[in-house]
Amino acid sequence: MSRLPRSTPEQQGVSSAAVSRFVDALENGVPGLHSLMLLRHGHVIAEGWWRPYAAELPHALFSISKSFTSTAIGFAVAEGLLSLDDSVVELLRDDAPETVSDNLSAMTVRHLLTMTSGHAEDSVDSVSDDDDNWTRTLLALPVPLAPGSQFVYDSGASYLLSAIVQTLSGERLLDFLTPRLLEPLGIVGATWEQSPSGIDAGGWGLSITTEDVAAFGLAYLQGGRLGDAQVVPADWADAATSAQVETGDHRAGDDDAQGYGFQFWRSQHGAYRADGAFGQLSVALPEHDALLVLTGGHADKQRALTLAWEHLLPVLGAHETLPADAAEQTRLAQRLARLTSPLPLGDEHSALAATVGGRRFAFPANSGHLASVTLDFAAHSDTLTLVDAFGEHRLELGSGDWVGGSSSAIFGTAAAVAGAGTWTDPTSYLATIRFVETPFAVSLSFDFRGDEVTLGVDQNVSFGSTRLLRTVGRTANSEIQE
């Protein structure tokens, strides 16, 4: 249910036509957007979700999580649990190595917050799901740089902040934040990924809705206040979003070079942002009393920011209100209501469907642990059945539309999905499956030749290769060959 106040753009001094042009520019320039919410003077003036993503669905935020972790540290400081100059190794003494180097000894909470911990690269790469104590592993790493001497983006530092909160409070980070932050903001149903030892990841792993992110961003934009309540301590809201360390040449047209606060990035034009991989953004423009929230599944964050500077900055701040423009308001509302993620393109029909439909194609051992696939074709939707190491999974594929469902296919964990499929030529079929609570989508391309099918599985975005699998299978009653 909506809880932030809504308004027309004109009532908050912004042209609906200008917002429409911004949406057009985003859609044309940044493929892979999932949601948009624009606020001015504390009111939502535009919002939309690219179908099949929806307002009620939580979304994995990746490193926007860091800004929530920072807020937990702010509460801990305000409550006297710690100070920014406290030694990390002393706060986490039970997991400290037997021999503590001078640089590790000098590492403080402030260094973790500002990504100046002394590590030369992201320390999180040293941990794995098989490691049952990430805190101990991280503290055992060499610290080659003097803490405070150099900015190095380090999600492991954020994890240690989460571990510190849990150690001092006796609660996991999410539970610590719930009465202090989430409940006052009206955020319910939040989830946070944990390490094997039960510590929230801190640097990533938080999932909440677009409006939840907007409520959080708005509280910071308003000096820690939301409505009549002081949700975040005002001094923390100011310090966390101010430049604490340099991150590059701020004169460059690169938002990552504008400085870093306490788990918040500075941006151009006096802005700051919470920022997560693959297009998760909460961008505050204090000089214009505006906030832009975007979620997505793409790798072009800077392009999204550049379009905001090009299209939003010129129309913010010149007026407190504008005359009503019913025609443009209607046009904008209709534009936002029909947002749709691109569907697989093709003619939707092939005579080959009658031949391969219902046949099970089996695969040799492969890295995707995929044993077989079956496609069944119908007038309005198709069905893809996959058998892998985790069992059998049936996915509905819309023809010309997205069809929702849930599955544990592909990634091996239960997930909400939406699928669509089409014939791209007489012998090739393309299915796209969107994991609608994450940035991720996979495309399965089938190329049929007699008793064989060549299957390619590709992911839209990834920290590594986007090619997940390429294999050749044959009908189940035929000899399987590579």
C-alpha positions, 0 to 999 in steps of 0.5 A: 500500500502506498504510504508516501504522499503523491502529487502531480509534477506541476504541483511540485514545480516540475513539468509533466512533459519534462518527466515524460521526456526523461522516461523516454530518454531512460528507456531508449538509453538504458535497457534493463530498467525495472522501476522508477520513482521520482520525488520532489518536496517530499511527494512522489510525482512519477512512478512506474515499473517495467512489467513484469516487475511490480510495485509490491515486489521486493528487489535485491539492492546489492550495495544500496544495502551498505547505506542501511548498514551505515545507518545501523552504525549511526544508531550504535554511535548515538546509543553509546555502543561504540565510537568511530575511532574504536579499534575494529580488532578490539570490537571483534576480539573473539575472531582476531588473529593471534598476531595482530599487525600494526595496520590491523591494530590501527584499523577503526570503524571510521576506516570501514565506513569510508572504505579506507581499511588498508586493504589493497583490493576488495577483501570479500573475495577471500570468503566463500559460502563454505567458510563458516566464519567470514569475520575471522577470515577477513581479520586474518587477511594482510593489511598492506596499506596504512588505514586511512591512506587510500580509498579501496571499495571493499564490501568486506569492510561493510560485512565487518560493520554488520558483524560489529553491530551484531557483536555489540547488540546481540541482534542481527543487523536486520533485527537491530534496524527494524524498530529503529529504522524500518518500522518508522519508515513503514518497511515490512517484509525486508530480508537480508542475506546472511553468512554461514555463521548467521551474520547479515552480509552488510555490504549486499543482500537487502531486499525491499520494494522501490517505495521502501528505498524511496522512504529511506532516501527521503528520510536522509534528504530531509535531514533524517526526518520523515514526516514529524519523526526524526528517524535517523540522527540528524548529525549522522544523516549529514556526516554519512552523505558528506564527502569523507574521502576522495575517490578521484578527480572530482572535476571529471565527468564521472560520478564515482570520482566525486568522493565517498561518505559513510557508505554513501557515494557523492555525485556531481551537482551536489548530489549523493547516492546509495548505489548497488550493482546492476542499476540500483540507485537512490540519488538525492539532490539536496539543492533541488529537494528531489530524489530519484530511485531506480532499480534494474538489471543493467551495467550502465549506471553512469549512463542513467546518472548522466541522463538524470543530469541532462533531463532533470536538472534543467527542470528542477528548482526554477518554480515551486509550483506550475499551472496544472497541465491535465493533458501532459499529466494524463500522457505521463500517467499513461506512459508510466502505466504501459512500461514493459520489459522487452519481450523475445522478438520473433514471429511466435509460430513455426511448423517445427512446433508440431515436431519438437513439442512434447519431446524430451531432449537429454543432455550430457553432464554439463556445468549447469547440471541440466539433465533435460528440457521439454517444450510444450506449445499452446495457443497463448503460452508455452511450457518449458520443463527443465530437469536438473540437479534440484528436480523438475521445474515447469515454467510458463512462457507467455506468447507476446506477454510475461507470465508469472510463476515461481521456480527453483530452476537455473539457480537452484533456489526458490524464486519468483519468475516471469517468462516469455518465449517465441520462435525467432526463425523456423528452427530456433526458439528463444525463452527469456526468464526474469527473476523478478525480485532480482536484477537477473534474467536468463535467455535460453536459445534452442536451435533444433536440427533433427533429433538434436537441439543446441541449447545456449543459456545466457544471463543479462548481467553478472560479476563474471561471464554472462554465458552460463551454458552451451550444450547439445542434447538429443531426444531421450531415446537417442544416443547422447553426444557432445 
